[in-house]
Amino acid sequence: MERSHLTPPEDRPPAGSEVSEWLPLAPPTQTPAFDQVRIEQRVIIRISPRGNSVRPSAFNGMDIPPPPPRLVERKMGNCIPVNRIVGVEPRGDDRLLLFLSDRTLVTAQLARNCSARDYYAGFYLERTRDGQMCVNRDKIHSRAGSNCSISSLRRLVEVGN
């Protein structure tokens, strides 16, 4: 196959000349532009402190409230669906009491060097793909600026007296 059919006759070098047989590349007329669009979505969930429940303002002598139930901790899974958490209260130095929508109570043990007092105003949690808050995976953020992970979750159940 001859190369002569690739170039027009007027551009062909004369026979026997020392010009290379490679065809020159035309310089680019325009630098290609590469545009990139990056879309990020970040959803932050706020868990509020538990609101004040309805409590009798004064005893009228006849209305004596029943004694509070005795609660004990029981093992549970390592994750809670975030959309079921409706409130939080600090308990002790390193525990949070979580109120779930089905009226379940759960204690969340905070990791070392974390104080439950930092979470008096609730906490923020970044939404995960599975919609769960899990032990040793997710970090909770207080409004005061603290970040902490949860080291264990325990369900509170009522026991008879």
C-alpha positions as CSV (number, residue, x, y, z in Angstrom):
1,M,0.0,0.0,0.0
2,E,1.5,3.3,-1.0
3,R,1.3,6.4,1.1
4,S,0.8,8.7,-1.9
5,H,-2.9,8.3,-1.7
6,L,-3.0,9.8,1.8
7,T,-1.5,13.2,0.8
8,P,-2.7,15.5,-1.9
9,P,-0.2,15.7,-4.9
10,E,0.7,19.3,-4.2
11,D,1.8,18.5,-0.7
12,R,4.0,15.5,-1.7
13,P,7.7,16.1,-1.4
14,P,9.7,15.7,-4.6
15,A,11.0,12.2,-5.2
16,G,14.5,11.7,-3.8
17,S,14.4,14.6,-1.4
18,E,15.5,14.2,2.2
19,V,12.2,15.2,3.7
20,S,10.7,12.6,6.1
21,E,7.8,10.6,4.9
22,W,5.9,11.2,8.1
23,L,3.0,13.6,7.8
24,P,3.2,16.5,10.1
25,L,0.5,16.7,12.8
26,A,-1.6,19.8,12.7
27,P,-1.3,21.9,15.8
28,P,-4.5,21.8,17.9
29,T,-6.7,24.7,17.1
30,Q,-8.2,24.8,20.6
31,T,-7.2,23.4,23.9
32,P,-9.9,21.0,25.1
33,A,-11.7,22.2,28.2
34,F,-12.6,19.7,30.9
35,D,-15.3,20.8,33.3
36,Q,-16.1,18.9,36.4
37,V,-19.2,19.1,38.5
38,R,-19.2,17.7,42.0
39,I,-22.4,17.4,44.0
40,E,-22.2,16.6,47.6
41,Q,-25.1,16.1,50.0
42,R,-24.7,16.1,53.7
43,V,-27.6,15.5,56.1
44,I,-27.2,16.4,59.7
45,I,-29.8,15.1,62.2
46,R,-30.4,16.9,65.5
47,I,-31.6,15.0,68.5
48,S,-33.2,17.3,71.0
49,P,-33.2,17.0,74.8
50,R,-36.3,15.4,76.2
51,G,-39.1,17.8,76.8
52,N,-40.5,18.1,80.3
53,S,-43.2,15.5,80.8
54,V,-46.5,16.4,82.4
55,R,-46.0,16.3,86.1
56,P,-48.4,17.2,88.9
57,S,-47.6,20.6,90.1
58,A,-48.7,20.0,93.7
59,F,-50.0,17.0,95.6
60,N,-53.5,17.6,96.9
61,G,-53.2,15.0,99.6
62,M,-55.1,12.3,97.7
63,D,-53.0,12.0,94.5
64,I,-49.9,10.1,95.5
65,P,-47.8,9.3,92.5
66,P,-46.8,5.6,92.1
67,P,-43.2,4.8,92.9
68,P,-41.0,4.9,89.8
69,P,-40.4,1.6,88.1
70,R,-37.2,-0.2,88.7
71,L,-35.2,-0.5,85.5
72,V,-32.3,-2.7,84.6
73,E,-30.1,-2.8,81.6
74,R,-30.2,-5.6,79.1
75,K,-28.1,-6.4,76.1
76,M,-29.2,-5.3,72.7
77,G,-27.8,-4.9,69.2
78,N,-25.1,-2.5,68.2
79,C,-27.2,-0.1,66.2
80,I,-30.4,2.0,66.6
81,P,-32.4,3.5,63.7
82,V,-31.8,7.2,64.0
83,N,-35.4,8.0,63.0
84,R,-36.6,6.3,66.2
85,I,-34.7,8.5,68.6
86,V,-37.0,11.2,69.8
87,G,-35.0,12.6,72.8
88,V,-31.9,12.4,74.9
89,E,-30.9,13.2,78.5
90,P,-27.5,13.0,80.1
91,R,-27.2,10.4,82.9
92,G,-24.2,10.3,85.1
93,D,-20.8,11.2,83.9
94,D,-20.6,9.1,80.8
95,R,-24.0,7.9,79.8
96,L,-26.9,9.3,77.7
97,L,-30.5,8.1,78.1
98,L,-32.1,7.8,74.7
99,F,-35.9,8.0,74.3
100,L,-37.2,6.0,71.3
101,S,-40.5,6.5,69.5
102,D,-41.9,3.2,70.6
103,R,-41.4,4.2,74.3
104,T,-38.2,2.1,74.7
105,L,-35.4,3.5,76.8
106,V,-31.8,2.9,75.8
107,T,-28.6,3.9,77.6
108,A,-25.7,4.9,75.4
109,Q,-22.3,4.5,77.0
110,L,-19.9,7.2,75.8
111,A,-16.3,6.4,74.8
112,R,-13.5,7.3,77.1
113,N,-12.8,10.9,78.0
114,C,-16.3,12.0,76.9
115,S,-18.7,13.7,79.3
116,A,-22.4,13.3,79.2
117,R,-22.8,16.9,80.5
118,D,-21.6,18.2,77.1
119,Y,-24.8,16.7,75.6
120,Y,-27.4,18.5,77.8
121,A,-28.7,20.4,74.8
122,G,-28.9,17.2,72.6
123,F,-26.6,16.2,69.8
124,Y,-26.0,16.2,66.1
125,L,-25.4,13.1,64.0
126,E,-24.5,12.8,60.4
127,R,-26.9,10.6,58.5
128,T,-25.5,7.3,57.3
129,R,-26.6,5.3,54.3
130,D,-28.2,2.6,56.5
131,G,-30.0,5.2,58.7
132,Q,-28.5,3.7,61.9
133,M,-26.5,5.0,64.8
134,C,-24.0,2.3,65.6
135,V,-21.5,1.5,68.4
136,N,-17.9,2.4,67.6
137,R,-18.8,3.6,64.1
138,D,-20.6,6.9,64.3
139,K,-19.7,10.1,66.1
140,I,-22.2,12.3,67.9
141,H,-21.5,16.0,68.1
142,S,-22.6,18.2,71.0
143,R,-23.7,21.8,70.5
144,A,-20.8,22.7,72.8
145,G,-18.3,21.3,70.2
146,S,-17.5,17.9,71.7
147,N,-17.3,14.8,69.5
148,C,-17.7,11.4,70.8
149,S,-18.4,7.8,69.8
150,I,-20.7,5.4,71.6
151,S,-19.0,2.4,73.1
152,S,-22.2,0.4,74.0
153,L,-25.9,0.4,73.9
154,R,-28.2,-1.2,76.5
155,R,-32.0,-1.4,76.6
156,L,-33.7,-0.5,79.9
157,V,-36.4,-2.9,81.0
158,E,-38.8,-2.7,83.9
159,V,-38.5,-5.4,86.6
160,G,-41.0,-6.3,89.3
161,N,-40.4,-5.2,92.9
